[in-house]
Amino acid sequence: MTDRANLISLATAVPPHRLPQSQAAERTRELFAHRLPDFGRIARVFKSTGIESRYMVKPIEWYLEPVGWPERNAAYLEGAQDLFVAAAEKAMAAAGCTASEVDTIVTVSSTGIATPSLEARVASRLGFRSDVERVPVFGLGCAGGVSGLAIASRLARARPGSTVLMVAVEICTTAFRLDQLTKVNMVATALFGDGAAACVLRTGESGIAEIEGAGEHMWPDTLDIMGWKTEDRGLGVIFDRDIPPFAERNVGPAIDGILGRIGVDRGAVDRFTCHPGGAKVITALESTLHLDQGTLDHERAVLADFGNMSAPTVLFVLDRVMAAGMPRRTVLAAMGPGFSCGVLSLARAA
């Protein structure tokens, strides 16, 4: 065995309230069509995203009320804790370990404020030890699933034989805003869903795959491409309309650079597993990675079934890739605020 970290298990979880995209479009029309002059044109996004359904921590009626920041963050805390527990329990069971055997917890989340952080809030529910090491990670957005897994792998390598649990959980739907009469808000309303994914990592033990290396690329002067802005009524989404063309121009060379730095031959990559930010983003990724259109099929399927859940979404895609037969080598990639791209290479366990 090498001293590389191994991915032992992966599990996903979604909240109980399923929202068909057709219903989301109709309710949004009722709320915005009479207030937004260009609504008819903007509303086409509900079909162009490639999404058929999403899951939410609250029933749809909750989102139709004029709730403020305190209520939104309370919904985040409640929903995120439940999803954290659900995903972590499944991942630990699949890895054959209990919460008391976890030595380090990496928690990735950017859609609410939790102090104490989420893993502390669920510690008694799950049974974590009092000396467990906690690593909350905030602000990585959609790139958090890849970057969080990379952080967890480095922590596992730093303490050989230890058990590291990584949980990415996002409650994106609390950003739905009735007061924002903008195209960006309509895009967010058509795109976002809630979900969580959890992984268990160890060294010295064969599992699903070995983490060969990881890296990030951050472009200068791109802070206004993607992120959150804090406002009285809650978080406001920042989306630049040029994300797909930016990705098509820049992401492929950045990924090639990262693979070069970690010693992975681009020609030896059997599959790229990408965060499906939206239908146009997937098409842009296929172009920048020189893949045939339609190659990123699991990405499109996850987007259709769950929407964009931010950080956990790429791990939902990896779950589908694994179920179809783990490739010899797969490279995970996700873009996020910064503007940045996280990359991680997985080699299938022998």
Backbone hydrogen bonds, N-H to C=O, Kabsch-Sander energy under -0.5 kcal/mol:
donor,donor_aa,acceptor,acceptor_aa,energy
6,N,202,R,-3.4
7,L,209,A,-3.1
8,I,6,N,-0.8
8,I,200,V,-2.8
9,S,200,V,-1.2
11,A,198,A,-2.5
13,A,196,A,-2.4
17,H,56,M,-1.4
18,R,16,P,-0.8
19,L,54,R,-3.7
21,Q,52,E,-2.7
24,A,20,P,-2.1
25,A,21,Q,-2.4
26,E,22,S,-1.9
27,R,23,Q,-2.6
28,T,24,A,-2.1
29,R,25,A,-2.0
30,E,26,E,-2.0
31,L,27,R,-1.5
32,F,28,T,-2.3
33,A,29,R,-2.0
35,R,32,F,-1.7
36,L,32,F,-2.0
39,F,36,L,-2.1
42,I,38,D,-2.1
43,A,39,F,-3.1
44,R,41,R,-1.2
45,V,42,I,-2.0
46,F,43,A,-1.7
47,K,44,R,-1.6
48,S,44,R,-2.0
49,T,45,V,-1.6
50,G,47,K,-0.9
52,E,304,A,-2.3
53,S,304,A,-1.9
54,R,19,L,-1.7
55,Y,306,F,-0.5
56,M,17,H,-3.0
62,W,59,P,-1.7
63,Y,59,P,-0.7
63,Y,60,I,-0.7
64,L,60,I,-0.6
64,L,61,E,-0.9
65,E,62,W,-1.3
67,V,65,E,-2.2
69,W,232,D,-1.1
72,R,68,G,-2.2
73,N,69,W,-2.8
74,A,70,P,-2.0
75,A,71,E,-2.0
76,Y,72,R,-2.2
77,L,73,N,-2.7
78,E,74,A,-2.3
79,G,75,A,-2.6
80,A,76,Y,-3.1
81,Q,77,L,-1.8
82,D,78,E,-1.8
83,L,79,G,-2.3
84,F,80,A,-2.5
85,V,81,Q,-2.4
86,A,82,D,-2.3
87,A,83,L,-2.7
88,A,84,F,-2.7
89,E,85,V,-2.6
90,K,86,A,-1.6
91,A,87,A,-2.4
92,M,88,A,-2.8
93,A,89,E,-2.2
94,A,90,K,-2.1
95,A,91,A,-1.5
96,G,92,M,-0.7
96,G,93,A,-0.8
97,C,92,M,-2.5
101,E,98,T,-1.6
102,V,99,A,-1.4
103,D,163,T,-2.5
104,T,163,T,-1.7
105,I,133,E,-2.8
106,V,165,L,-3.0
107,T,105,I,-0.6
107,T,135,V,-1.7
108,V,106,V,-0.6
108,V,167,V,-3.1
109,S,107,T,-0.5
109,S,137,V,-2.1
114,A,112,G,-0.5
120,A,117,S,-0.9
121,R,117,S,-1.6
122,V,118,L,-1.5
123,A,120,A,-0.7
126,L,122,V,-2.2
127,G,123,A,-2.7
128,F,123,A,-1.6
129,R,99,A,-0.6
132,V,129,R,-1.2
133,E,103,D,-2.6
135,V,105,I,-2.8
137,V,107,T,-3.6
143,A,140,L,-1.6
144,G,141,G,-2.0
145,G,142,C,-0.6
147,S,143,A,-2.5
148,G,144,G,-2.7
149,L,145,G,-1.3
150,A,146,V,-2.0
151,I,147,S,-2.4
152,A,148,G,-2.5
153,S,149,L,-2.1
154,R,150,A,-1.9
155,L,151,I,-2.1
156,A,152,A,-2.2
157,R,153,S,-2.1
158,A,154,R,-1.8
159,R,155,L,-1.0
162,S,159,R,-2.3
164,V,162,S,-0.5
164,V,201,L,-2.5
165,L,104,T,-2.9
166,M,164,V,-0.5
166,M,199,C,-2.8
167,V,106,V,-3.0
168,A,197,A,-2.9
169,V,108,V,-2.5
169,V,167,V,-0.5
170,E,195,G,-2.3
172,C,170,E,-0.6
172,C,193,G,-0.7
174,T,171,I,-0.9
175,A,172,C,-2.0
176,F,173,T,-1.9
181,L,179,D,-0.9
182,T,180,Q,-1.5
186,M,182,T,-1.6
187,V,183,K,-2.6
188,A,184,V,-2.3
189,T,185,N,-2.3
190,A,186,M,-1.7
191,L,187,V,-1.0
192,F,188,A,-2.3
193,G,308,N,-1.8
194,D,55,Y,-2.7
195,G,170,E,-1.9
196,A,13,A,-2.3
197,A,168,A,-2.4
198,A,11,A,-2.7
199,C,166,M,-2.6
200,V,9,S,-1.4
201,L,164,V,-2.7
202,R,6,N,-1.7
204,G,2,T,-0.7
204,G,4,R,-0.5
208,I,7,L,-3.0
209,A,7,L,-1.2
210,E,347,A,-3.3
211,I,5,A,-2.8
212,E,210,E,-0.8
212,E,345,S,-2.3
213,G,345,S,-0.9
215,G,343,V,-2.3
217,H,341,C,-2.1
219,W,339,F,-2.7
222,T,219,W,-0.6
225,I,222,T,-1.7
227,G,238,I,-1.6
229,K,236,G,-2.5
231,E,234,G,-1.7
234,G,231,E,-1.3
236,G,229,K,-3.3
238,I,227,G,-2.7
239,F,237,V,-0.5
240,D,225,I,-1.9
243,I,240,D,-1.6
246,F,242,D,-2.4
247,A,243,I,-2.8
248,E,244,P,-2.5
249,R,245,P,-1.9
250,N,246,F,-2.4
251,V,247,A,-2.0
252,G,247,A,-0.6
254,A,250,N,-1.6
255,I,251,V,-2.7
256,D,252,G,-2.4
257,G,253,P,-2.1
258,I,254,A,-2.2
259,L,255,I,-2.8
260,G,256,D,-2.2
261,R,257,G,-1.9
262,I,258,I,-1.9
263,G,260,G,-0.8
264,V,259,L,-2.8
265,D,263,G,-0.5
268,A,265,D,-1.9
269,V,266,R,-1.5
270,D,268,A,-0.6
270,D,329,R,-1.7
271,R,329,R,-1.3
273,T,331,V,-2.9
274,C,272,F,-0.6
275,H,333,A,-2.1
277,G,275,H,-1.5
279,A,49,T,-0.7
282,I,278,G,-2.3
283,T,279,A,-1.9
284,A,280,K,-2.1
285,L,281,V,-2.4
286,E,282,I,-2.3
287,S,283,T,-1.8
288,T,284,A,-2.7
289,L,285,L,-2.1
290,H,287,S,-1.3
291,L,286,E,-3.3
295,T,292,D,-2.2
297,D,295,T,-2.3
300,R,296,L,-1.6
301,A,297,D,-2.1
302,V,298,H,-2.5
303,L,299,E,-2.4
304,A,300,R,-2.2
305,D,301,A,-2.0
306,F,302,V,-2.6
307,G,302,V,-0.6
307,G,303,L,-1.7
308,N,191,L,-2.7
309,M,307,G,-0.8
313,T,310,S,-1.9
314,V,311,A,-0.6
315,L,312,P,-1.1
316,F,312,P,-1.4
317,V,313,T,-1.8
318,L,314,V,-2.2
319,D,315,L,-2.0
320,R,316,F,-1.5
321,V,317,V,-2.5
322,M,318,L,-2.8
323,A,319,D,-2.0
324,A,320,R,-1.7
325,G,321,V,-0.6
325,G,322,M,-1.2
326,M,322,M,-0.5
330,T,346,L,-2.3
331,V,271,R,-2.2
332,L,330,T,-0.6
332,L,344,L,-3.2
333,A,273,T,-2.1
334,A,342,G,-2.0
336,G,340,S,-2.3
339,F,336,G,-0.6
340,S,336,G,-2.8
341,C,217,H,-2.2
342,G,334,A,-3.0
343,V,215,G,-2.7
344,L,332,L,-2.0
345,S,213,G,-2.6
346,L,330,T,-3.0
347,A,210,E,-2.8
348,R,328,R,-2.6
349,A,208,I,-2.0
